[in-house]
Amino acid sequence: MDLGNPKNTIEVIQKYNFAFQKKFGQNFLIDSNILDNIAACAGVTKEDCVLEIGPGAGSMTKYLCDAAHHVLSIELDERLIPLLTAFLAERDNFTLVQGDVMTLNLADVTKNLRKPLSVVANIPYYITTPLLTMLLASPIPIQRMALMVQKEVAQRIAAKPGTPDYSAFTVFCQYYAEPELLFDVPASCFIPQPKVTSSVIRLDCRVSPPVEVKSEAMFMRVVKAAFAQRRKTLLNALSAGFGEMSKETVEKCLTDSGFDPKVRGEVLSIGEFAKIADAFFTVLD
């Protein structure tokens, strides 16, 4: 049996009597066309090192090893280590680390890899938001990410102002990266099949944010407050989120910045949020 061929992923799983566990959010991609498309969309070259999160049975890892200078994969489930080791035994540009990506010291784990990194991941749905938040704000240089996520999450990351999917998470992601929705992946492409449709999204990490702000912390706080009560006016939402400011002061900051206090935060662009955040920072500094 050719263990290096993605079409035999199911056979490899059977050989090792691997039992999927729901707690790990395990859904392994088995469609070779999708695997090939993701590898191509990741834009990885022989000059690049790749950080792969959640290699699963190693099907995507094989493609990445073919394309990259080196691939370092982090796998939480220790039961997959023997399978991955055997599956990729002939690859001399592959390193496997067992552990939880959310608690590992990534700076230490990736210290020998060329920077900036490319990140490829089939992210378990339950850690998508915290993992992306950690990676985008990480001091580790990352040039791009190609991610498989739940379709609704991908739509939220790439959403435009004024649309239902636009959220604080949208603004956070787009502050650090330029997202591009690539394609959907039906449940039939996985084993076991998830109950939702997945999407592949690429994020090209920005060298610098799209806007200059006096305080990133203030910018993020304004965005979070604006969406915490998204059906309320910006005046009411920000007044609730900034208890140390009187409503009159909040209203003055908005009007002085050229905003109607009755507007809702869900229609504001990143640049408009930045303008409000700078006004608030000036008052509170």
N, C-alpha and C positions, 0 to 999 in steps of 0.2 A: 504493500500500500504506500502510495506517495504522500507522506505526511506533510510535505511542503505545499501541496496543491489545495487551495481554499475549498474546492468542491468536496474534499474529504474531511472537512471540519467535523461533520456529524460522526463519521467513523472514528476520528480521533477521540471525540467525547465518549463514544461508546467503549472504545478500547480501555479508557481509563475509568470507566464506570462513574463518570462525573454526574453528580446530582445537583441540579440548579437549586439555589436558595433565594427565596423572595427577598430576604433581608438585605442582600447585596444588590438588588435591582438588576439581576443578570439576564440580559437578552443579547445573545451572540449573533452578529451579522454573518450570514452565510451566502449572500448573493455576490458572486464574483464581479459582476458588472458594477454594482454599487461600490464595492471595495476599490475597484480600479478607479472609479470616478472620484472618490474621496481622496485617494492618494494623489491624483492629478490636480484636483482643486486645492490641495494643501500647498502646492507650489514648491515642494521640497526638491532640492538639488543635492548633488554630491558634495557641495560646500556646506550643507546644513546639518546640524544636529537636531534630533527630534526628541521631545519629551512626550511619550504616549501615556495617557492615563486610562487605566482599565483595559488592558489588552485582551482580556477574556481568554479565548482559545488560541489567539495569536494570528488569526486570519489577516487582519489589517497590518499587524506587525511585519509580516512577510513582505507585503507591498512596500512598506516604509523602509525596510532594510535594503530593498532593491534600489530605492530612490535616494537615500540619505547617506551622509558620511557615517553617522552613528545614530542608533536609536536606543534610548533608555526608557524602559517601560516600568510603570509602577502598578502593581497588582495587590489589592487588599486581601483577596481570598487565597490563603496559603495552600489550599487544596489544588489550585491551578498551577502551582510552581513546577511540579514534575512534568505536567502536560506541556507547559510552555517551554521548559528546558529541552524536552525531547523534540518538540515541534520545530524549534529554531536552533537545534544543535549545530547545524552546519553554517550558521551565520556568525561571522567573526566580528561583525560591527553591531552587536546587540548586547545590551546589559539589562538584567532583570533585577528589580528591587521589590521585595515584598514589604508592604506596609500601607498605612492609610495616608493618602496624599494630603488630607486635611490637617494632619499632625506632624508629618515628616518635615525636617528642615530642608526645604527645596534648594536653598543656596548651597548647602553642603552636598546634597545628593547630586546636584548638577555641576559641581565645581570643575570637573574635568571636561565638560562639554563646550564646544564652540558656541559663542554668543554672537548675536541674539539667537534664541531658540525658536523653533517652530513647535507648536503644541497641537497634537492630534488626540482626540478623545471621543469615545462613545460614552457619554456621561450618564451614570445612573440618575434617573429623574429626580430622586429625592435629594441629591446634593448639587444640582445644577446651579442654583442661585448662589449659595455660599462658595462653591468652587470657582465660579466665574468672578465673583467679587474679589476673592483672594488673588487669583491670577492677574486680573487687570490692574490691581493696585500693588502688585508685587514689585519689589526692587530688582528682581531678576529680569534681565533684558529679554523680551519676547517680541519677535517680529510679526508673527501671525498665528492664528489659531484656526483649525478646521475642526468643527465640533458637530457631533450628532446629538441632538437634543429633542425633546418633545416639541411638536410643531407649534403649539401655542406659545411656548417659551421663545422659539426662534422668531415668531411674528412679533412678540413683545420687544425683543432686542432690536429689531430692525424697524420698528414702528415710526411713523411720522407724527408731529404735533397735530392735535385735534382729532386723532383716530382713537377708537376704543382701546386698542392695545398699547397706546402710549402711556408710559408709567415712569415712576422714579427710577426703576431698574433700567428702563430704556435710556434715560438721560445719563445715568451712571456709565453704562456700557459705551454709549456714543461719545462720552467725554474722553474716554481712554482709547477707543478704537472705532474704525469705520466698518460697519457690518454689511455683509452681502448675503441675502438668502439665495441658496443655490438650488436645491431640489428636495422634494419630499421622498421619504422612504416608507413604503407600506409595511404593515405588520408581518406580512408573509415573507419578508426578507430576513426574519430573525428566527432563532430558536432559543427558548420558547417564544411564541408570538406575543408581543405586548398588546394591550387593549387600546392603544392609541397610535396615531400616525407620528412618525418622527420626521425631522428635517435636518439637512446639513446646512450649516451656516459658517461662513468664513469671516473672521474679524482680523483686519489689518491694524495692528497696534500703532497708535500715533507716536511720532517722535516727540511731539509737544501737543498739549490740548488745543482744541479748536478756538478757544477763547482764553484771554488772560483774566485772571481773577485775583483780587487782593488776598483772598483766603479760600483755599479749596474746602476746608472744613465748613466754612460759612456757606459756600455754594451748595455743598451736599445737604446741609441742614435745611436751607431754603427749599430745595427740590423735594426733600422728604416731607417737609411740612405742607407744601403745596398739594402733594398727592395723598396725604394722609386722610384728607376729607375732600376727595376730588370733586364732589358735586357741589361743594360750597364755593362761594366767591373767593378770590385770592385774598381779599382783605380778611375775611373770617377765618380762612384756613391758616394764614400766616399769624394772625393774632392768637389763634389757639396754640400754634407751635412755638411762638416766642412770647411766653408769659411775662418775661422781664421787660417787654415793651408795651406801652399803652396802645390801644387800638388807634388812637389819634396819631401817634408816632408812626405806626405801621402804614396808615393811610397816607401820611405826608411823604414817607419814603417812596411809596408807589406812585403817587401823583408827581412828585419831583423827578421821578425817573421816567415819566411819560406814560404811565400805565393807568388804565381805568381800574379802580379798586374792585369793580364788580366782575371783572374778567375772571375766568377760571384758569388754574395753573395748567390744566391739560392741553391748552392751546399754545403755550409759550415754547419758544425755541430755546436751545442751549444758551445762545447769546443773550436772550431776554432774561433768562434766569440769572445769568452772570451779572447783568446790570443791576438787578434787584439785590443780589447777594452783596455786591460792592457797596450799595447804599446802606444796607443793614450793617455791614462791617464798619463803615464809617461812624454810624451812630453808636454801636456797641463797643468799639475798640477803646 
